[in-house]
Amino acid sequence: MKLVYTYLFLAFSFLGKAQSAFERVRALLESDDYSPALQILDSCRNASYYKDSALFYRGLIYLKKENLIEARKITSELYSGYPTFYEVHYLNGLLHFASDNYGKSIQSFNKVLKENPRNIKALYNRSIVLGLLEDYLSAIEDLTACIAINPAYAKAYYSRAYWYEYTGNYSEAAKDYSRVIELEPKNYDAYMGLAYIYQNMKDNDKACEIINKAITAGSQIAYEVKENFCK
C-alpha cells in the first residue's frame, strides 16, 4: 500500500463573504505569497474591517507556515473576542489536526457541520481525520457527501479512492481514480493510484496501459517506474 500523502488542505474559500480584500488574500495564499497577504490583513484589522475574518485568514497563514504557536494565539483571540464566529471551530479543527490531536479535530469539525451540514471543506477535512483513524467507511461517507455537493471536486474523488483502496474495494477505487483523471488530466498521483489498483487486481496489461497514459500526460515518475508495471 502506498504511503499516506500530506492531507492538511486549508480552505481559503471557506467564508461566504465576498469582500475584495479577502479575495486578494485568498489569491495570494493560493500562490503561497504570505507577506502581502499579511499586510492586507493588518490593514483590515486596523480599520476594524471584518476583524473576525481577518483573524481567521491570519490563522490559516500561520497554519500553512507551520507556526502552530501563532495559530493557537489567533484561535484563542477569536474564541474570546468573537464567540459566535463559528468558523473559528474550523480553524481549530485544522490546528488540532496539525498537532496530531485527531479526536479534538473531529469535534471541532463537528461543530462547524452542526451549523452548516453542507460545509464541504469541513466535511473533507473530517474525512481525512477519520481515514487516518482507520474509520474508512465514515471517511468514505463524508467524501460521498462532498461529491454530492460538488460533483467536480477532484480531491474528494481522489481521497475516496484512497480509502476505498484501504478497504479492499478496488473496483470503486478504480472508478474514483478514473474520475480524477477525467477532471484533472495532469493529476499524476491519480494515474499512479489507478495503476496500483490494476496491479493489485492482477490486471498487469491494464496497469501498464495506465502507466503509458501517465507518461503521455507528462509524468516523469511514471516513466521511471514503468518497468515495475510493464513486464
C-alpha positions as CSV (number, residue, x, y, z in Angstrom):
1,M,0.0,0.0,0.0
2,K,1.2,3.5,-0.8
3,L,2.3,5.8,1.9
4,V,-0.3,8.3,3.1
5,Y,0.2,11.7,1.5
6,T,0.0,15.0,3.3
7,Y,-3.6,15.7,3.9
8,L,-3.9,19.2,5.5
9,F,-5.9,21.1,2.9
10,L,-6.6,24.6,4.0
11,A,-9.9,26.2,2.9
12,F,-9.2,29.7,1.5
13,S,-12.7,29.9,0.1
14,F,-14.3,28.9,3.4
15,L,-16.0,32.2,4.2
16,G,-19.1,33.3,2.4
17,K,-18.2,37.0,2.4
18,A,-17.1,38.3,-0.9
19,Q,-15.1,41.4,0.2
20,S,-12.4,42.2,-2.4
21,A,-9.7,42.4,0.3
22,F,-10.2,38.8,1.3
23,E,-10.5,37.8,-2.4
24,R,-7.0,39.2,-2.8
25,V,-5.8,37.4,0.3
26,R,-7.1,34.1,-0.9
27,A,-5.4,34.6,-4.3
28,L,-2.1,35.4,-2.5
29,L,-2.4,32.3,-0.3
30,E,-3.1,30.0,-3.2
31,S,0.4,31.1,-4.5
32,D,2.0,30.9,-1.1
33,D,2.6,34.6,-1.1
34,Y,2.3,35.3,2.6
35,S,3.9,38.7,3.2
36,P,1.5,40.8,1.1
37,A,-1.4,38.8,2.4
38,L,-0.5,39.6,6.0
39,Q,-0.2,43.3,5.1
40,I,-3.7,43.3,3.7
41,L,-5.0,41.5,6.8
42,D,-3.2,44.0,9.1
43,S,-4.9,46.9,7.2
44,C,-8.3,45.2,7.6
45,R,-7.7,44.7,11.3
46,N,-6.5,48.3,11.9
47,A,-9.6,49.6,10.1
48,S,-11.9,47.2,12.0
49,Y,-12.9,45.7,8.7
50,Y,-14.3,42.3,9.4
51,K,-11.7,41.7,12.1
52,D,-13.1,38.2,12.8
53,S,-12.5,37.2,9.1
54,A,-9.1,38.9,9.1
55,L,-8.0,36.9,12.2
56,F,-9.4,33.7,10.6
57,Y,-7.2,34.1,7.4
58,R,-4.2,35.1,9.5
59,G,-4.6,31.9,11.4
60,L,-4.7,29.9,8.1
61,I,-1.5,31.6,7.1
62,Y,0.3,30.6,10.2
63,L,-1.0,27.1,9.9
64,K,0.3,26.9,6.3
65,K,3.6,28.3,7.6
66,E,3.5,25.5,10.3
67,N,3.7,28.2,13.0
68,L,1.4,26.5,15.4
69,I,2.2,28.8,18.3
70,E,0.9,31.9,16.5
71,A,-2.0,29.9,15.1
72,R,-3.1,28.9,18.6
73,K,-2.8,32.6,19.8
74,I,-5.1,33.7,17.0
75,T,-7.6,30.9,17.6
76,S,-7.7,31.9,21.3
77,E,-8.3,35.5,20.3
78,L,-11.1,34.5,18.0
79,Y,-12.7,32.4,20.7
80,S,-12.6,35.1,23.3
81,G,-13.5,38.1,21.0
82,Y,-15.9,36.5,18.6
83,P,-17.7,33.6,20.4
84,T,-20.4,33.5,17.7
85,F,-18.0,33.3,14.8
86,Y,-18.4,29.6,14.1
87,E,-15.6,29.5,11.5
88,V,-13.2,29.5,14.5
89,H,-14.1,25.9,15.0
90,Y,-12.9,25.1,11.5
91,L,-9.6,26.8,12.2
92,N,-9.4,24.9,15.5
93,G,-10.1,21.6,13.7
94,L,-7.1,22.3,11.4
95,L,-5.0,23.3,14.3
96,H,-5.8,20.1,16.2
97,F,-5.1,18.1,13.1
98,A,-1.7,19.7,12.7
99,S,-1.0,18.8,16.3
100,D,-2.0,15.2,15.7
101,N,-4.9,15.6,18.1
102,Y,-7.4,13.8,15.8
103,G,-10.2,13.4,18.4
104,K,-10.4,17.1,19.1
105,S,-10.0,17.8,15.4
106,I,-13.2,15.8,14.6
107,Q,-15.0,17.5,17.5
108,S,-14.2,20.9,16.0
109,F,-15.3,20.0,12.5
110,N,-18.5,18.5,14.0
111,K,-19.3,22.0,15.5
112,V,-18.9,23.5,12.0
113,L,-21.1,20.9,10.4
114,K,-23.8,21.3,13.1
115,E,-24.1,24.9,11.9
116,N,-23.8,24.1,8.3
117,P,-24.1,20.4,7.3
118,R,-23.1,21.3,3.7
119,N,-19.8,22.9,4.6
120,I,-17.7,21.0,2.0
121,K,-14.3,21.9,3.5
122,A,-15.2,20.7,7.0
123,L,-16.6,17.5,5.6
124,Y,-13.5,17.0,3.5
125,N,-11.0,17.6,6.3
126,R,-13.1,15.5,8.8
127,S,-13.0,12.6,6.3
128,I,-9.2,12.8,6.2
129,V,-9.0,12.6,10.0
130,L,-11.5,9.7,10.1
131,G,-9.4,7.9,7.5
132,L,-6.2,8.3,9.4
133,L,-8.1,6.9,12.4
134,E,-8.9,3.9,10.2
135,D,-12.6,4.6,10.2
136,Y,-12.6,4.2,6.5
137,L,-16.3,3.8,5.9
138,S,-17.1,7.0,7.8
139,A,-14.4,8.8,5.8
140,I,-15.9,7.5,2.6
141,E,-19.4,8.7,3.7
142,D,-18.1,12.2,4.3
143,L,-16.4,12.3,0.9
144,T,-19.5,11.0,-0.8
145,A,-21.3,13.9,0.8
146,C,-18.7,16.3,-0.6
147,I,-19.2,14.9,-4.1
148,A,-23.0,15.3,-3.8
149,I,-22.4,19.0,-3.1
150,N,-19.7,19.4,-5.8
151,P,-19.6,16.6,-8.4
152,A,-16.4,18.1,-9.9
153,Y,-14.5,18.0,-6.6
154,A,-11.4,16.1,-7.7
155,K,-9.7,16.0,-4.3
156,A,-12.8,14.2,-2.9
157,Y,-12.8,11.6,-5.6
158,Y,-9.0,11.0,-5.1
159,S,-9.3,10.7,-1.3
160,R,-12.3,8.4,-1.5
161,A,-10.4,6.2,-4.0
162,Y,-7.6,6.1,-1.5
163,W,-9.8,5.0,1.4
164,Y,-11.7,2.5,-0.9
165,E,-8.3,1.0,-1.6
166,Y,-7.7,0.5,2.1
167,T,-11.0,-1.3,2.4
168,G,-10.0,-3.6,-0.5
169,N,-12.8,-2.2,-2.7
170,Y,-10.6,-2.0,-5.7
171,S,-13.4,-1.6,-8.2
172,E,-14.8,1.5,-6.6
173,A,-11.3,2.9,-6.1
174,A,-10.6,2.4,-9.8
175,K,-13.8,4.3,-10.7
176,D,-12.8,7.2,-8.5
177,Y,-9.2,7.4,-9.7
178,S,-10.5,7.3,-13.3
179,R,-12.9,10.2,-12.4
180,V,-10.0,12.2,-11.1
181,I,-8.1,11.7,-14.3
182,E,-11.1,12.9,-16.3
183,L,-11.3,16.1,-14.1
184,E,-7.6,16.7,-13.9
185,P,-5.7,15.0,-16.8
186,K,-2.4,16.2,-15.2
187,N,-3.0,14.6,-11.8
188,Y,-0.2,12.1,-12.0
189,D,-0.9,10.7,-8.5
190,A,-4.3,9.5,-9.8
191,Y,-2.6,7.7,-12.7
192,M,-0.3,6.0,-10.2
193,G,-3.1,5.1,-7.9
194,L,-5.1,3.6,-10.7
195,A,-2.1,1.6,-11.9
196,Y,-1.5,0.2,-8.5
197,I,-5.2,-0.8,-8.3
198,Y,-4.9,-2.8,-11.5
199,Q,-1.7,-4.3,-10.4
200,N,-3.4,-5.4,-7.2
201,M,-6.2,-6.8,-9.3
202,K,-3.6,-8.8,-11.2
203,D,-4.5,-7.0,-14.4
204,N,-0.9,-6.1,-15.5
205,D,-1.9,-5.2,-19.0
206,K,-4.3,-2.5,-17.8
207,A,-1.7,-1.3,-15.2
208,C,0.8,-0.9,-18.0
209,E,-1.7,0.9,-20.1
210,I,-2.4,3.4,-17.4
211,I,1.3,4.0,-16.8
212,N,1.8,4.7,-20.5
213,K,-1.1,7.1,-20.4
214,A,0.6,8.9,-17.4
215,I,3.9,9.1,-19.4
216,T,2.0,10.6,-22.3
217,A,0.4,13.1,-20.0
218,G,3.9,14.1,-18.8
219,S,4.6,12.1,-15.7
220,Q,8.4,11.6,-15.1
221,I,7.7,9.3,-12.1
222,A,5.6,7.0,-14.3
223,Y,8.4,6.8,-16.8
224,E,10.9,5.9,-14.1
225,V,8.7,3.1,-12.7
226,K,7.4,1.8,-15.9
227,E,9.4,-1.4,-15.7
228,N,7.6,-2.3,-12.5
229,F,4.2,-2.3,-14.3
230,C,5.1,-3.2,-17.9
231,K,6.7,-6.7,-18.0
